[in-house]
Amino acid sequence: MRRRTGGLFTTGDGTVVMLAEQRPGADGQWRITARTQAGRQIAEVRFRLCEDCAVGRIQAIWVDESWRREGIGHELLRGAIAVGDGFRWTTTLQSSMGRRFFVATGATEGVELLHGRPLCPHMMGRWGRAWARRAAA
């Protein structure tokens, strides 16, 4: 089931709060942020969804260095996948460490999170569509 409004998540011990929300004024753009109970932002994933094509794209993910290896990045991606449940997913280009992270997380969640796959035409933007038309000609 896809979430259409902001959703609040907490970790099991309540030390981290995650909020999923559509980005204001940006059609199909979402973010999930993770904050400590004191309100300090420690992680974020930004992603886009195309409802027409059932495609999701992870645009960026970051976790504060002092909070890495705690499973927060995995939880952020789990939340994104839940918002776009049943969608086909892609990512932007990643480092080799990033590619391993996305492959491992995707395998755990039962989806492929690979980079380099083609986007739907709705996510390509004006320049991407022009480039695609020129390449097809």
Steps between C-alpha positions, in 0.01 A plus 500: 500500500643838403499786743350817359566722800787539740568202720689482827722204586715436805774249566429224747659683790357839399839673459444586132187644343444473123255715306383422145357790304442622149723794421290817473450624145684204347266252335596141579801598711528356849745501785534308821705663771638345818545716807606439856248566772677833554413593140845470338474368144725197459389347170287554192392322184352692207308316230252551218196298409315483169152366565426462126797269435533351851867600513697629797847652496726549799660838439717538809560343838729612777558399859704705749835331544451452874174306433625268224489124547185534715256387228354847446576507126330164461195629690484809281500287186244263651275803556548623142420156360187488717383835361550366144384146574510283189696756298808426289796684658820660373775702662744763384861400435676383814845424631593133523414510872165663417422235238566224755272677750215529248536141379501367858206717610303417187555128555379531860190695391428287192556772238782585262670830576735524205638811334507565130153375415295725273257734665143543392445796265330697779817502712744582223421869489508722194869443419481125550201468269675709234812284529291180478322627184832590342655162589197316355518693170 
